[in-house]
Amino acid sequence: MLFTSFQYLIFLPAVVLLYWLLPGKWRLPMLLIASWGFYMTWMPIFILLIAPMTLFNWLWGKLLHNATDKKKLIFGVGVAANLLCLGVFK
């Protein structure tokens, strides 16, 4: 789905409406699923990349949040891992 397609013209308002209709605790999971769905309309196999990267970033964020020292190092390694993934698949 392209940003300029008719599908996107329907998809975006539907996601925004659903976001505001859902209770607070369901909003972020819905956005995650909508994001995955958006990317999968272009190339469904990319879920095999996006899902593990989502999990990695969530776990890395928890590690960063719980760290007492070396936060800059942990942050830098996380950014480097994401940039490496971007470089490999771009």
ChimeraX attribute file (.defattr): number of C-alpha atoms within 10 A of each C-alpha:
attribute: neighborCount
match mode: 1-to-1
recipient: residues
	/A:1	16
	/A:2	12
	/A:3	10
	/A:4	8
	/A:5	10
	/A:6	10
	/A:7	11
	/A:8	14
	/A:9	13
	/A:10	10
	/A:11	15
	/A:12	14
	/A:13	11
	/A:14	12
	/A:15	16
	/A:16	12
	/A:17	10
	/A:18	15
	/A:19	17
	/A:20	10
	/A:21	11
	/A:22	12
	/A:23	9
	/A:24	10
	/A:25	8
	/A:26	12
	/A:27	16
	/A:28	12
	/A:29	12
	/A:30	15
	/A:31	15
	/A:32	13
	/A:33	10
	/A:34	16
	/A:35	13
	/A:36	17
	/A:37	15
	/A:38	17
	/A:39	16
	/A:40	15
	/A:41	12
	/A:42	11
	/A:43	11
	/A:44	12
	/A:45	11
	/A:46	13
	/A:47	14
	/A:48	9
	/A:49	11
	/A:50	15
	/A:51	13
	/A:52	11
	/A:53	15
	/A:54	13
	/A:55	11
	/A:56	15
	/A:57	16
	/A:58	12
	/A:59	12
	/A:60	16
	/A:61	15
	/A:62	11
	/A:63	14
	/A:64	18
	/A:65	12
	/A:66	10
	/A:67	11
	/A:68	8
	/A:69	9
	/A:70	10
	/A:71	14
	/A:72	10
	/A:73	11
	/A:74	17
	/A:75	16
	/A:76	12
	/A:77	13
	/A:78	17
	/A:79	13
	/A:80	12
	/A:81	15
	/A:82	15
	/A:83	12
	/A:84	12
	/A:85	13
	/A:86	10
	/A:87	9
	/A:88	8
	/A:89	8
	/A:90	6
